[in-house]
């Protein structure tokens, strides 16, 4: 049963990392290359869609890692899992304090109501997101190392 939990948790976190990596290095580059206002509209739609799903995914991943760490507590590799959990907590804190406020504003923007500094705000969000992706990759790497 513990093996199933470990594998399931690793897959859930791994897919989340893949989605966030794709947003950072694929989707946003596609949006930035679109003509006129299409990119901004695409980002707004993505912000609404992923903004609705990601809180559950982040918290769910953290809960799964916590269960894994508790269930495996006295065994070898638990420190790696706990460290991964700490990094997931960092990613949640980063999200709440840095990324969500920008996302909450930008998901309602249209070409008619967006602020003059909307591109600067998107660039700031991108920079914070790159750091968050690095934190998530580190957490995932620790989980994989804890699994093996």
N, C-alpha and C positions, 0 to 999 in steps of 0.2 A: 504494500500500500504506500509506504514511504517513497519507494522508487517512482511510482506513478505520480505522486505529488511533486517530486523533484523535476521529473520530465515535463509535466504539465506546466509548472511554474516557469521553467526555463523557456518553454515554447511561448507562453503568454507574454513574458517579458521580451523575448527575442522578436516576436512579431511587432510589439509596440515600438521597440528600437528601430525596426525596419521601416515602420510607418513614419516615425519622426525623422529618420535619416532621409527618407524619400521626400518629405516635405522640405527639408533643408537644402538638399542637393539636387533634386529633380523638379518637384512641382513649382517651387518659387522661381527657379530659373525659367521654367516654361511660362509662368505667369508674367515674369518681367520681360519676356520676349514678345508677348502678344501686343497687337496694335492698339493704339488709343487707350480707352478705358477698360478694355477687356481684362487686363491683368489685375487691376484693382477690384473689379467685380468678382473675378475668380478667387482672389484672396478673401474677400468678404464672405463668399459662399463657403469656402473651405473653413473659415473661422467659425461660421455658424455650425457646419456639419461636425467638424472635429471637436469644436468647443463643447458640443453636447455629449460626445462619446468619451473623450479623453479623461475627464475627471474620474469616471468609473473605472477606466482601464488602469490609470495610475494608482488609485487607491486599492483596486482589486489586486494589482500586482504586488503592492506593498503588503497587503494582508496575506497573500499566498507565501511571500518570502518570510514573513513573520511566523506563519504556521510551520513552514519548513525548518526554520531555525529552532523553534521551540521543540518540534518533534525530534530533531536530530541533536539536541543540545550537547550531550556529553561526547559526541563522536567527532572524529577528525573531519576537518573541512567546515565545521560550523562557523568558525571565525570568518571565513570567506563569505558565507551566506549572510552573516550579520553585517559585514562590511558592505555587501551589495544592498542590504536593506537601508543602511545609513545613507548610501548614495541615492537610493530611490527617495528617501525623505528629503534630501537636498534638492532633488529634481522637483518634488512637489512644492517645496518652499519657494524655489526659484519661479515656478509656474505661477503660484499665487501672488507673489510680490512683484514680479517683473513682467511676465508674459501675459497673464490673464487681463490685467488692466488695459493694455494696448489692444489685445484681441477683442475685449468687450466694446471698446470704442470702434474699432475698425470693421467689425462684422456688420455694423449698421450703415457704413458709409456707402454712398452712391456718388457718381460724378457730380451731382448737384449739391450734396451736403458735406462732402469731405473737407477737412481743414486744409489750409494752405501748406502745412508742414506734413502732410500725410506720407510722403515718400520718406522723410526723415524718421517718422515714427515706424514705418515698415522696416527701414534699415536697422533701427534700434532693436525691433522685435527679432529680426534675423540674427543679429549679433548675440542676443541673449539665447536664442534658440540653438545656435551653434554650440554654445557652452553647455546647454542642457543636453544636447545630443551626445557630446563628449562624456558627460556624467553618466548618461544612460548606457553608453557603450561600455564604460568602465564597470558599471553595475552588472551588466549582462556577462561580461568577461569573468567577473568574480563568481557569478552563479555557475557558469560553465565549469570553471576551475573547481568549485565546490561540488559539482556533480560528478566529476571524474576523480 
